[in-house]
């Protein structure tokens, strides 16, 4: 019994590491026409795979543009001395 537990834990750990990883920087296309990319979130060392369709990428781009415009407008209003 004492020897079975470490062997079982080792097998489970190796099975978890055996999953194929997507290559960094090479987007792949799935049947739903989504593009997948590896991303590392800020504050994390663990990369994740994120798949998005063209419409979702466009919505993300517009959202980022809107946020940047908001910051630019408010930065001009709040500058001291003007």
N, C-alpha and C positions, 0 to 999 in steps of 0.2 A: 504494500500500500504506500509506503514512504517513497518508493521509486516511481510509482505511476504518476503521482501528482506533478513533479517537475517535468516529466516527459510530456504530459498533457499540456502544461502551460507553455512549454517550448514549441510544441506543434501549433498551438493556437496563435502564438506570437508570429511564427514564420508564415502561417497561412494569411494573417492580416497584412504582412509586408509583401506578399506575393502578387498583390493587385497591380496590373499594368498601369503605369503613369503616362499621362499625355505629355508629349514633348513640348517644352516651353517655346512659345513664339510661333507655333504652327497651328493655326486654327483648323478645325475639322468641321465638316458639314454632316448633319444628320438627315434623316428622312423628312423631318419637319422644316427643313431649310433654315436651321438655326446654326449660328457660328459659335463654337466653344473656344474659350481662352482660359489659360491658367492665370489666376490673379492672387496676389498676396495682399491681404488687407493690412492697413496701417495698424501697427502694434502687434502684429502676429508674424510668426515665422512659417506658418502652415499654408501652403498654396491650396487654393480651391479651384475647381473647374466651374466656370459660369457659361451657360449656353443661353443665347438671346437671338431672337429673330430680328430681321431688318427693321421692323416697326418698333420693337423694343429699344434697339440701339438708337433710332431716330428720336424716340421719346426721351431717352436718357440725355441725348445731346441737347435737345431743346430745353430740358429742365436745367442742365448745367449752364446753358446760355442765359436763361432767365435769372438764375441765382447770381451769375457774374454781373449782369446788368443791374440787379438790385443793389449789389455791393457798390458798384461804380456810382450809381445815382446817390446813394446815401453817403458815400465817402465825400462827394463834392459838396453836399449840403452841410456836413458836420465839420468841415475843416475850419479850424480857428483862424481868425484874422481876415476872413473873407465876407 
